[in-house]
Amino acid sequence: MATLRINGAEIHVAEMNTDAATTVVMIHGLFTNMSVFYFNIAYELSKRYRVVLYDLKSHGSSQRMPSGYDLDTMAGELLALLDALNLTRVHIAGYSYGALIALKAALTAPDRIDRLALLEAPRPNHLDVSTFIGFRDLLLKKSVDNFCSIFKMKPSGRAVSKIREMSDFLLDHTTFRDDLDRNDSLIDELREHIVRKPVLLLYGWDTDCKDAAWMLLALLPNASVRWELGADHNLPLQRPQWVSNQLLEFLR
């Protein structure tokens, strides 16, 4: 693992199988960190691909920053990370807000992205603070079950409280609330600049984002959607093996 300075912030980065010819970049969602992928899904993908994971700013071990949480800025940081790692063209898998960052990057620099996998992407034109508070509360509510399914042990109280501390920082000490209002143009951009690359949409059947799945399916001409019964917005934590299998089949 390493720390790279990306657009003024110290960003925590991890890589697996750096000798592989093809790279997959994985982007977690808000209030989580790279561990969403690191301990299971990324490991499975690394048997075939170079895998790059990073903690978004103010998440995990990356530097806390006061501003820049809109999709334009965060997609720019993703592309700057690719530059720092000398990656010219990659596949991207993004989860929740990370899926929207990936989609924005595909609009900004389509020549640098081959395939997109979007896990539990929310509707970009219906983003507000209450949406992400709902995602956070669901994550906290099911954190014990999710943690146990991955590590076969219960999480410490500290691990759970860090999620709340992270969200409190974003909500109360950054421009995050205002930055969400700057994302409404993404739908118009998708209509004007059609993303024709292959896109895989993955959702839990019990997700609150079903309307987003149908919207994105209509906007992305080469997209397909797959559903997993018994899972919700915590899909990669609840069904890591299913997600791994879907990604491996899509990316090959």
Secondary structure, DSSP 8 states (H G I E B T S, - for coil): -EEEEETTEEEEEEEE-TT-SSEEEEE--TT--THHHHTTHHHHHTTTSEEEEE--TTSTTS---SS--SHHHHHHHHHHHHHHTT-SSEEEEEETHHHHHHHHHHHH-GGGEEEEEEES---GGG--HHHHHHHHHHHHHTHHHHHHHHHSS---HHHHHHHHHHHHHHHHHSSHHHHHGGGTTHHHHHHHS---S-EEEEEETT-S-HHHHHHHHHH-TTEEEEEETT--TTHHHH-HHHHHHHHHHHH-
